[in-house]
Amino acid sequence: MPPNSTLAFDDGAFVADLKTRITSARPTAARAVNSELVGLYWDIGAAIREKQAM
């Protein structure tokens, strides 16, 4: 970076917008992770039931 250049992140509105986007994306990400975990736990339960039936 040149010595006299300014940083692109000096704009408070830009940073505030990024924070808002991150905050609003978190619930969607949490639901996706929870959905995957429920599927994993369901598969683990099925595998345990199969082993117990042997």
C-alpha distance matrix in Angstrom:
0.0 3.8 6.4 8.5 7.0 9.3 9.5 11.7 14.0 15.4 18.4 21.3 23.3 20.7 20.6 24.4 24.8 23.0 25.3 28.3 27.6 27.3 30.4 32.4 31.5 32.7 36.4 36.2 34.4 37.0 39.9 38.6 38.3 41.7 43.2 42.1 43.4 46.7 47.0 46.3 48.9 51.4 50.9 51.3 54.5 55.9 55.3 57.0 59.9 60.3 60.4 63.0 65.1 65.6
3.8 0.0 3.8 5.7 5.5 9.0 10.6 13.1 15.8 16.4 19.3 22.5 24.5 22.3 22.6 26.3 26.9 25.5 27.8 30.7 30.2 30.2 33.2 35.1 34.5 35.8 39.5 39.4 37.8 40.4 43.2 42.0 41.8 45.2 46.7 45.7 47.0 50.3 50.7 50.0 52.6 55.0 54.7 55.1 58.2 59.6 59.0 60.8 63.7 64.1 64.2 66.8 68.9 69.4
6.4 3.8 0.0 3.8 5.8 8.8 10.9 14.1 16.2 16.1 19.3 22.3 24.8 23.0 23.0 26.6 27.6 26.4 28.3 31.4 31.3 31.1 33.9 36.1 35.8 36.8 40.6 40.8 39.1 41.5 44.5 43.6 43.2 46.5 48.2 47.3 48.4 51.7 52.3 51.5 53.9 56.5 56.3 56.5 59.6 61.2 60.6 62.2 65.2 65.7 65.8 68.1 70.5 71.0
8.5 5.7 3.8 0.0 3.8 6.6 9.8 12.8 15.1 14.3 17.3 20.4 22.8 21.4 21.8 25.2 26.3 25.6 27.6 30.4 30.6 30.8 33.4 35.5 35.5 36.7 40.4 40.7 39.4 41.8 44.7 44.0 43.9 47.0 48.8 48.1 49.3 52.5 53.1 52.6 55.0 57.5 57.5 57.8 60.8 62.4 62.1 63.6 66.5 67.1 67.4 69.7 71.9 72.6
7.0 5.5 5.8 3.8 0.0 3.8 6.7 9.2 11.9 11.7 14.5 17.8 19.9 18.1 18.8 22.2 23.0 22.2 24.5 27.2 27.2 27.5 30.3 32.1 32.1 33.5 37.1 37.2 36.1 38.6 41.4 40.6 40.7 43.9 45.5 44.9 46.2 49.3 49.9 49.6 52.0 54.4 54.4 54.9 57.8 59.4 59.1 60.8 63.5 64.2 64.6 66.9 69.0 69.8
9.3 9.0 8.8 6.6 3.8 0.0 3.8 6.5 8.7 8.0 10.8 14.0 16.3 14.8 15.3 18.7 19.7 19.2 21.2 23.9 24.2 24.6 27.1 29.1 29.3 30.7 34.3 34.6 33.6 36.0 38.8 38.3 38.5 41.5 43.2 42.9 44.1 47.1 48.0 47.7 50.0 52.4 52.7 53.2 55.9 57.6 57.5 59.1 61.8 62.6 63.1 65.2 67.4 68.3
9.5 10.6 10.9 9.8 6.7 3.8 0.0 3.8 5.4 6.0 9.0 12.0 14.2 12.2 12.3 15.9 16.8 15.8 17.9 20.7 20.8 21.1 23.7 25.7 25.8 27.1 30.7 31.0 29.9 32.3 35.2 34.6 34.7 37.7 39.5 39.1 40.4 43.4 44.2 44.0 46.2 48.7 48.9 49.4 52.2 53.9 53.8 55.4 58.0 58.9 59.4 61.5 63.7 64.6
11.7 13.1 14.1 12.8 9.2 6.5 3.8 0.0 3.8 5.7 7.2 10.4 11.7 9.2 10.1 13.6 13.9 13.1 15.7 18.1 18.0 18.7 21.4 23.1 23.2 24.9 28.3 28.5 27.6 30.3 32.8 32.3 32.8 35.8 37.3 37.1 38.6 41.4 42.2 42.3 44.5 46.8 47.1 47.9 50.5 52.1 52.2 53.9 56.4 57.3 58.0 60.1 62.1 63.2
14.0 15.8 16.2 15.1 11.9 8.7 5.4 3.8 0.0 3.8 5.4 7.6 9.5 7.2 6.9 10.5 11.5 10.6 12.6 15.3 15.7 16.0 18.5 20.5 20.8 22.2 25.7 26.2 25.4 27.7 30.5 30.3 30.5 33.3 35.1 35.1 36.3 39.2 40.2 40.2 42.3 44.6 45.2 45.8 48.3 50.1 50.3 51.8 54.3 55.4 56.0 58.0 60.1 61.3
15.4 16.4 16.1 14.3 11.7 8.0 6.0 5.7 3.8 0.0 3.8 6.2 9.0 8.2 8.1 11.1 12.8 12.8 14.3 16.8 17.8 18.4 20.3 22.4 23.3 24.6 27.9 28.8 28.2 30.3 33.1 33.2 33.4 36.1 38.0 38.2 39.3 42.0 43.3 43.3 45.2 47.6 48.4 48.9 51.3 53.2 53.5 54.9 57.3 58.5 59.2 61.0 63.2 64.5
18.4 19.3 19.3 17.3 14.5 10.8 9.0 7.2 5.4 3.8 0.0 3.8 5.5 5.4 6.6 8.8 10.2 11.1 12.8 14.6 15.8 17.1 18.7 20.4 21.7 23.3 26.4 27.2 27.1 29.2 31.7 32.0 32.7 35.1 36.9 37.4 38.7 41.2 42.4 42.8 44.7 46.9 47.8 48.6 50.8 52.6 53.2 54.6 56.9 58.2 59.0 60.7 62.8 64.3
21.3 22.5 22.3 20.4 17.8 14.0 12.0 10.4 7.6 6.2 3.8 0.0 3.8 5.4 5.2 6.0 8.6 9.9 10.5 12.2 14.3 15.4 16.4 18.3 20.0 21.3 24.2 25.4 25.5 27.3 29.9 30.6 31.1 33.3 35.3 36.0 37.1 39.4 41.0 41.5 43.1 45.3 46.5 47.1 49.1 51.1 51.9 53.1 55.3 56.8 57.6 59.2 61.3 62.9
23.3 24.5 24.8 22.8 19.9 16.3 14.2 11.7 9.5 9.0 5.5 3.8 0.0 3.8 5.5 5.0 6.1 8.6 9.8 10.4 12.2 14.2 15.1 16.3 18.3 20.1 22.7 23.6 24.2 26.2 28.3 29.1 30.1 32.2 33.9 34.8 36.2 38.3 39.7 40.5 42.2 44.2 45.4 46.4 48.3 50.1 51.0 52.4 54.4 55.9 57.0 58.5 60.4 62.2
20.7 22.3 23.0 21.4 18.1 14.8 12.2 9.2 7.2 8.2 5.4 5.4 3.8 0.0 3.8 5.4 5.1 6.4 8.8 10.0 10.7 12.5 14.3 15.5 16.7 18.8 21.6 22.2 22.3 24.7 26.9 27.2 28.2 30.6 32.1 32.8 34.3 36.6 37.8 38.4 40.4 42.3 43.3 44.3 46.4 48.1 48.9 50.4 52.5 53.8 54.8 56.5 58.4 60.0
20.6 22.6 23.0 21.8 18.8 15.3 12.3 10.1 6.9 8.1 6.6 5.2 5.5 3.8 0.0 3.8 5.4 5.1 6.3 8.7 9.9 10.6 12.3 14.3 15.4 16.8 19.9 20.9 20.7 22.7 25.3 25.7 26.2 28.6 30.5 31.1 32.2 34.7 36.1 36.5 38.2 40.4 41.5 42.2 44.3 46.2 46.9 48.2 50.4 51.8 52.7 54.3 56.4 58.0
24.4 26.3 26.6 25.2 22.2 18.7 15.9 13.6 10.5 11.1 8.8 6.0 5.0 5.4 3.8 0.0 3.8 5.4 5.1 6.2 8.7 9.9 10.5 12.3 14.3 15.6 18.3 19.6 20.0 21.6 24.0 25.0 25.7 27.7 29.6 30.6 31.7 33.8 35.5 36.2 37.7 39.7 41.1 41.9 43.7 45.7 46.7 47.9 49.9 51.5 52.5 53.9 56.0 57.8
24.8 26.9 27.6 26.3 23.0 19.7 16.8 13.9 11.5 12.8 10.2 8.6 6.1 5.1 5.4 3.8 0.0 3.8 5.4 5.1 6.2 8.6 9.8 10.6 12.3 14.5 17.0 17.6 18.3 20.5 22.4 23.1 24.3 26.4 27.9 29.0 30.5 32.4 33.8 34.8 36.5 38.3 39.6 40.7 42.5 44.2 45.3 46.8 48.6 50.1 51.3 52.8 54.7 56.5
23.0 25.5 26.4 25.6 22.2 19.2 15.8 13.1 10.6 12.8 11.1 9.9 8.6 6.4 5.1 5.4 3.8 0.0 3.8 5.4 5.1 6.2 8.6 9.9 10.6 12.5 15.6 16.1 16.0 18.4 20.7 21.0 21.8 24.2 25.9 26.5 27.9 30.2 31.5 32.1 34.0 36.0 37.0 38.0 40.1 41.8 42.6 44.1 46.2 47.5 48.6 50.2 52.1 53.8
25.3 27.8 28.3 27.6 24.5 21.2 17.9 15.7 12.6 14.3 12.8 10.5 9.8 8.8 6.3 5.1 5.4 3.8 0.0 3.8 5.5 5.1 6.1 8.6 9.9 10.8 13.8 15.2 15.1 16.8 19.4 20.2 20.8 22.8 24.8 25.7 26.7 28.9 30.6 31.2 32.6 34.8 36.1 36.9 38.7 40.7 41.6 42.8 44.9 46.5 47.4 48.9 50.9 52.7
28.3 30.7 31.4 30.4 27.2 23.9 20.7 18.1 15.3 16.8 14.6 12.2 10.4 10.0 8.7 6.2 5.1 5.4 3.8 0.0 3.8 5.4 5.1 6.1 8.5 10.1 12.3 13.6 14.5 16.1 18.2 19.3 20.5 22.1 23.9 25.2 26.4 28.2 29.9 31.0 32.4 34.2 35.8 36.8 38.4 40.3 41.5 42.7 44.5 46.2 47.4 48.7 50.6 52.6
27.6 30.2 31.3 30.6 27.2 24.2 20.8 18.0 15.7 17.8 15.8 14.3 12.2 10.7 9.9 8.7 6.2 5.1 5.5 3.8 0.0 3.8 5.5 5.2 6.1 8.8 11.2 11.5 12.2 14.6 16.4 16.9 18.3 20.4 21.8 22.9 24.5 26.4 27.7 28.8 30.5 32.2 33.5 34.7 36.5 38.1 39.3 40.8 42.6 44.0 45.4 46.9 48.6 50.5
27.3 30.2 31.1 30.8 27.5 24.6 21.1 18.7 16.0 18.4 17.1 15.4 14.2 12.5 10.6 9.9 8.6 6.2 5.1 5.4 3.8 0.0 3.8 5.5 5.2 6.3 9.6 10.4 10.1 12.2 14.7 15.2 15.9 18.1 19.9 20.7 22.0 24.2 25.6 26.3 28.0 30.0 31.2 32.2 34.1 35.9 36.8 38.2 40.2 41.7 42.8 44.3 46.2 48.0
30.4 33.2 33.9 33.4 30.3 27.1 23.7 21.4 18.5 20.3 18.7 16.4 15.1 14.3 12.3 10.5 9.8 8.6 6.1 5.1 5.5 3.8 0.0 3.8 5.5 5.5 7.9 9.9 10.4 11.4 13.8 15.2 15.9 17.4 19.5 20.9 21.7 23.6 25.5 26.4 27.6 29.6 31.2 32.1 33.6 35.6 36.9 37.9 39.8 41.6 42.7 43.9 45.9 47.9
32.4 35.1 36.1 35.5 32.1 29.1 25.7 23.1 20.5 22.4 20.4 18.3 16.3 15.5 14.3 12.3 10.6 9.9 8.6 6.1 5.2 5.5 3.8 0.0 3.8 5.6 6.7 7.8 9.5 11.0 12.4 13.9 15.5 16.8 18.2 20.0 21.3 22.7 24.5 25.9 27.2 28.7 30.5 31.7 33.1 34.8 36.3 37.6 39.1 40.9 42.3 43.5 45.2 47.4
31.5 34.5 35.8 35.5 32.1 29.3 25.8 23.2 20.8 23.3 21.7 20.0 18.3 16.7 15.4 14.3 12.3 10.6 9.9 8.5 6.1 5.2 5.5 3.8 0.0 3.8 5.8 5.5 6.3 8.7 10.3 10.9 12.5 14.4 15.7 17.0 18.6 20.3 21.7 22.9 24.6 26.1 27.6 28.9 30.5 32.1 33.4 34.9 36.6 38.1 39.5 40.9 42.6 44.6
32.7 35.8 36.8 36.7 33.5 30.7 27.1 24.9 22.2 24.6 23.3 21.3 20.1 18.8 16.8 15.6 14.5 12.5 10.8 10.1 8.8 6.3 5.5 5.6 3.8 0.0 3.8 5.5 5.1 6.1 8.6 9.9 10.5 12.1 14.1 15.4 16.3 18.2 20.1 21.0 22.3 24.2 25.8 26.7 28.3 30.2 31.5 32.6 34.4 36.1 37.4 38.6 40.5 42.5
36.4 39.5 40.6 40.4 37.1 34.3 30.7 28.3 25.7 27.9 26.4 24.2 22.7 21.6 19.9 18.3 17.0 15.6 13.8 12.3 11.2 9.6 7.9 6.7 5.8 3.8 0.0 3.8 5.4 5.0 6.2 8.6 9.9 10.4 12.2 14.3 15.2 16.3 18.4 19.8 20.8 22.3 24.4 25.5 26.6 28.5 30.2 31.2 32.7 34.6 36.1 37.1 38.8 41.1
36.2 39.4 40.8 40.7 37.2 34.6 31.0 28.5 26.2 28.8 27.2 25.4 23.6 22.2 20.9 19.6 17.6 16.1 15.2 13.6 11.5 10.4 9.9 7.8 5.5 5.5 3.8 0.0 3.8 5.4 5.2 6.3 8.7 9.9 10.6 12.6 14.4 15.5 16.8 18.6 20.1 21.2 22.9 24.5 25.9 27.3 29.0 30.5 31.8 33.4 35.1 36.3 37.8 40.0
34.4 37.8 39.1 39.4 36.1 33.6 29.9 27.6 25.4 28.2 27.1 25.5 24.2 22.3 20.7 20.0 18.3 16.0 15.1 14.5 12.2 10.1 10.4 9.5 6.3 5.1 5.4 3.8 0.0 3.8 5.5 5.1 6.2 8.6 9.9 10.8 12.4 14.3 15.6 16.6 18.4 20.1 21.4 22.6 24.4 26.0 27.2 28.7 30.4 31.9 33.2 34.7 36.4 38.3
37.0 40.4 41.5 41.8 38.6 36.0 32.3 30.3 27.7 30.3 29.2 27.3 26.2 24.7 22.7 21.6 20.5 18.4 16.8 16.1 14.6 12.2 11.4 11.0 8.7 6.1 5.0 5.4 3.8 0.0 3.8 5.4 5.1 6.0 8.5 9.9 10.5 12.2 14.3 15.2 16.3 18.2 20.0 20.8 22.3 24.3 25.6 26.7 28.4 30.2 31.5 32.6 34.5 36.6
39.9 43.2 44.5 44.7 41.4 38.8 35.2 32.8 30.5 33.1 31.7 29.9 28.3 26.9 25.3 24.0 22.4 20.7 19.4 18.2 16.4 14.7 13.8 12.4 10.3 8.6 6.2 5.2 5.5 3.8 0.0 3.8 5.5 5.1 6.0 8.6 9.8 10.4 12.3 14.2 15.2 16.4 18.4 19.8 20.9 22.6 24.3 25.6 26.9 28.7 30.3 31.4 32.9 35.2
38.6 42.0 43.6 44.0 40.6 38.3 34.6 32.3 30.3 33.2 32.0 30.6 29.1 27.2 25.7 25.0 23.1 21.0 20.2 19.3 16.9 15.2 15.2 13.9 10.9 9.9 8.6 6.3 5.1 5.4 3.8 0.0 3.8 5.5 5.1 6.3 8.7 10.0 10.8 12.4 14.4 15.5 16.8 18.5 20.1 21.4 22.8 24.6 26.0 27.3 29.0 30.5 31.9 33.9
38.3 41.8 43.2 43.9 40.7 38.5 34.7 32.8 30.5 33.4 32.7 31.1 30.1 28.2 26.2 25.7 24.3 21.8 20.8 20.5 18.3 15.9 15.9 15.5 12.5 10.5 9.9 8.7 6.2 5.1 5.5 3.8 0.0 3.8 5.4 5.2 6.2 8.7 10.0 10.5 12.3 14.2 15.4 16.4 18.3 20.0 21.1 22.5 24.4 25.8 27.1 28.6 30.3 32.2
41.7 45.2 46.5 47.0 43.9 41.5 37.7 35.8 33.3 36.1 35.1 33.3 32.2 30.6 28.6 27.7 26.4 24.2 22.8 22.1 20.4 18.1 17.4 16.8 14.4 12.1 10.4 9.9 8.6 6.0 5.1 5.5 3.8 0.0 3.8 5.4 5.0 6.2 8.6 9.7 10.4 12.2 14.2 15.1 16.3 18.3 19.8 20.9 22.4 24.3 25.7 26.8 28.5 30.7
43.2 46.7 48.2 48.8 45.5 43.2 39.5 37.3 35.1 38.0 36.9 35.3 33.9 32.1 30.5 29.6 27.9 25.9 24.8 23.9 21.8 19.9 19.5 18.2 15.7 14.1 12.2 10.6 9.9 8.5 6.0 5.1 5.4 3.8 0.0 3.8 5.4 5.2 6.4 8.7 10.0 10.7 12.5 14.4 15.4 16.7 18.6 20.1 21.2 22.8 24.7 25.9 27.2 29.4
42.1 45.7 47.3 48.1 44.9 42.9 39.1 37.1 35.1 38.2 37.4 36.0 34.8 32.8 31.1 30.6 29.0 26.5 25.7 25.2 22.9 20.7 20.9 20.0 17.0 15.4 14.3 12.6 10.8 9.9 8.6 6.3 5.2 5.4 3.8 0.0 3.8 5.5 5.1 6.2 8.7 9.9 10.6 12.3 14.3 15.4 16.6 18.4 20.0 21.2 22.8 24.4 25.9 27.7
43.4 47.0 48.4 49.3 46.2 44.1 40.4 38.6 36.3 39.3 38.7 37.1 36.2 34.3 32.2 31.7 30.5 27.9 26.7 26.4 24.5 22.0 21.7 21.3 18.6 16.3 15.2 14.4 12.4 10.5 9.8 8.7 6.2 5.0 5.4 3.8 0.0 3.8 5.4 4.9 6.1 8.5 9.8 10.4 12.1 14.1 15.2 16.4 18.2 19.9 21.0 22.4 24.3 26.2
46.7 50.3 51.7 52.5 49.3 47.1 43.4 41.4 39.2 42.0 41.2 39.4 38.3 36.6 34.7 33.8 32.4 30.2 28.9 28.2 26.4 24.2 23.6 22.7 20.3 18.2 16.3 15.5 14.3 12.2 10.4 10.0 8.7 6.2 5.2 5.5 3.8 0.0 3.8 5.4 5.1 6.1 8.6 9.8 10.5 12.3 14.2 15.3 16.4 18.4 20.0 21.0 22.5 24.9
47.0 50.7 52.3 53.1 49.9 48.0 44.2 42.2 40.2 43.3 42.4 41.0 39.7 37.8 36.1 35.5 33.8 31.5 30.6 29.9 27.7 25.6 25.5 24.5 21.7 20.1 18.4 16.8 15.6 14.3 12.3 10.8 10.0 8.6 6.4 5.1 5.4 3.8 0.0 3.8 5.5 5.0 6.2 8.6 9.9 10.6 12.4 14.3 15.3 16.6 18.6 20.0 21.2 23.2
46.3 50.0 51.5 52.6 49.6 47.7 44.0 42.3 40.2 43.3 42.8 41.5 40.5 38.4 36.5 36.2 34.8 32.1 31.2 31.0 28.8 26.3 26.4 25.9 22.9 21.0 19.8 18.6 16.6 15.2 14.2 12.4 10.5 9.7 8.7 6.2 4.9 5.4 3.8 0.0 3.8 5.4 5.1 6.2 8.6 9.9 10.5 12.3 14.3 15.3 16.6 18.4 20.0 21.7
48.9 52.6 53.9 55.0 52.0 50.0 46.2 44.5 42.3 45.2 44.7 43.1 42.2 40.4 38.2 37.7 36.5 34.0 32.6 32.4 30.5 28.0 27.6 27.2 24.6 22.3 20.8 20.1 18.4 16.3 15.2 14.4 12.3 10.4 10.0 8.7 6.1 5.1 5.5 3.8 0.0 3.8 5.4 5.0 6.1 8.6 9.8 10.5 12.2 14.2 15.3 16.4 18.3 20.4
51.4 55.0 56.5 57.5 54.4 52.4 48.7 46.8 44.6 47.6 46.9 45.3 44.2 42.3 40.4 39.7 38.3 36.0 34.8 34.2 32.2 30.0 29.6 28.7 26.1 24.2 22.3 21.2 20.1 18.2 16.4 15.5 14.2 12.2 10.7 9.9 8.5 6.1 5.0 5.4 3.8 0.0 3.8 5.5 5.1 6.3 8.7 9.9 10.6 12.4 14.4 15.4 16.6 19.0
50.9 54.7 56.3 57.5 54.4 52.7 48.9 47.1 45.2 48.4 47.8 46.5 45.4 43.3 41.5 41.1 39.6 37.0 36.1 35.8 33.5 31.2 31.2 30.5 27.6 25.8 24.4 22.9 21.4 20.0 18.4 16.8 15.4 14.2 12.5 10.6 9.8 8.6 6.2 5.1 5.4 3.8 0.0 3.8 5.4 5.0 6.2 8.6 9.8 10.6 12.4 14.2 15.4 17.1
51.3 55.1 56.5 57.8 54.9 53.2 49.4 47.9 45.8 48.9 48.6 47.1 46.4 44.3 42.2 41.9 40.7 38.0 36.9 36.8 34.7 32.2 32.1 31.7 28.9 26.7 25.5 24.5 22.6 20.8 19.8 18.5 16.4 15.1 14.4 12.3 10.4 9.8 8.6 6.2 5.0 5.5 3.8 0.0 3.8 5.4 5.1 6.2 8.6 9.9 10.7 12.3 14.3 15.9
54.5 58.2 59.6 60.8 57.8 55.9 52.2 50.5 48.3 51.3 50.8 49.1 48.3 46.4 44.3 43.7 42.5 40.1 38.7 38.4 36.5 34.1 33.6 33.1 30.5 28.3 26.6 25.9 24.4 22.3 20.9 20.1 18.3 16.3 15.4 14.3 12.1 10.5 9.9 8.6 6.1 5.1 5.4 3.8 0.0 3.8 5.4 5.1 6.2 8.6 10.0 10.5 12.3 14.7
55.9 59.6 61.2 62.4 59.4 57.6 53.9 52.1 50.1 53.2 52.6 51.1 50.1 48.1 46.2 45.7 44.2 41.8 40.7 40.3 38.1 35.9 35.6 34.8 32.1 30.2 28.5 27.3 26.0 24.3 22.6 21.4 20.0 18.3 16.7 15.4 14.1 12.3 10.6 9.9 8.6 6.3 5.0 5.4 3.8 0.0 3.8 5.4 5.1 6.2 8.7 9.9 10.6 12.8
55.3 59.0 60.6 62.1 59.1 57.5 53.8 52.2 50.3 53.5 53.2 51.9 51.0 48.9 46.9 46.7 45.3 42.6 41.6 41.5 39.3 36.8 36.9 36.3 33.4 31.5 30.2 29.0 27.2 25.6 24.3 22.8 21.1 19.8 18.6 16.6 15.2 14.2 12.4 10.5 9.8 8.7 6.2 5.1 5.4 3.8 0.0 3.8 5.4 5.1 6.3 8.7 10.0 11.2
57.0 60.8 62.2 63.6 60.8 59.1 55.4 53.9 51.8 54.9 54.6 53.1 52.4 50.4 48.2 47.9 46.8 44.1 42.8 42.7 40.8 38.2 37.9 37.6 34.9 32.6 31.2 30.5 28.7 26.7 25.6 24.6 22.5 20.9 20.1 18.4 16.4 15.3 14.3 12.3 10.5 9.9 8.6 6.2 5.1 5.4 3.8 0.0 3.8 5.4 5.1 6.1 8.6 10.2
59.9 63.7 65.2 66.5 63.5 61.8 58.0 56.4 54.3 57.3 56.9 55.3 54.4 52.5 50.4 49.9 48.6 46.2 44.9 44.5 42.6 40.2 39.8 39.1 36.6 34.4 32.7 31.8 30.4 28.4 26.9 26.0 24.4 22.4 21.2 20.0 18.2 16.4 15.3 14.3 12.2 10.6 9.8 8.6 6.2 5.1 5.4 3.8 0.0 3.8 5.5 5.1 6.2 8.9
60.3 64.1 65.7 67.1 64.2 62.6 58.9 57.3 55.4 58.5 58.2 56.8 55.9 53.8 51.8 51.5 50.1 47.5 46.5 46.2 44.0 41.7 41.6 40.9 38.1 36.1 34.6 33.4 31.9 30.2 28.7 27.3 25.8 24.3 22.8 21.2 19.9 18.4 16.6 15.3 14.2 12.4 10.6 9.9 8.6 6.2 5.1 5.4 3.8 0.0 3.8 5.5 5.2 6.7
60.4 64.2 65.8 67.4 64.6 63.1 59.4 58.0 56.0 59.2 59.0 57.6 57.0 54.8 52.7 52.5 51.3 48.6 47.4 47.4 45.4 42.8 42.7 42.3 39.5 37.4 36.1 35.1 33.2 31.5 30.3 29.0 27.1 25.7 24.7 22.8 21.0 20.0 18.6 16.6 15.3 14.4 12.4 10.7 10.0 8.7 6.3 5.1 5.5 3.8 0.0 3.8 5.4 5.4
63.0 66.8 68.1 69.7 66.9 65.2 61.5 60.1 58.0 61.0 60.7 59.2 58.5 56.5 54.3 53.9 52.8 50.2 48.9 48.7 46.9 44.3 43.9 43.5 40.9 38.6 37.1 36.3 34.7 32.6 31.4 30.5 28.6 26.8 25.9 24.4 22.4 21.0 20.0 18.4 16.4 15.4 14.2 12.3 10.5 9.9 8.7 6.1 5.1 5.5 3.8 0.0 3.8 5.5
65.1 68.9 70.5 71.9 69.0 67.4 63.7 62.1 60.1 63.2 62.8 61.3 60.4 58.4 56.4 56.0 54.7 52.1 50.9 50.6 48.6 46.2 45.9 45.2 42.6 40.5 38.8 37.8 36.4 34.5 32.9 31.9 30.3 28.5 27.2 25.9 24.3 22.5 21.2 20.0 18.3 16.6 15.4 14.3 12.3 10.6 10.0 8.6 6.2 5.2 5.4 3.8 0.0 3.8
65.6 69.4 71.0 72.6 69.8 68.3 64.6 63.2 61.3 64.5 64.3 62.9 62.2 60.0 58.0 57.8 56.5 53.8 52.7 52.6 50.5 48.0 47.9 47.4 44.6 42.5 41.1 40.0 38.3 36.6 35.2 33.9 32.2 30.7 29.4 27.7 26.2 24.9 23.2 21.7 20.4 19.0 17.1 15.9 14.7 12.8 11.2 10.2 8.9 6.7 5.4 5.5 3.8 0.0
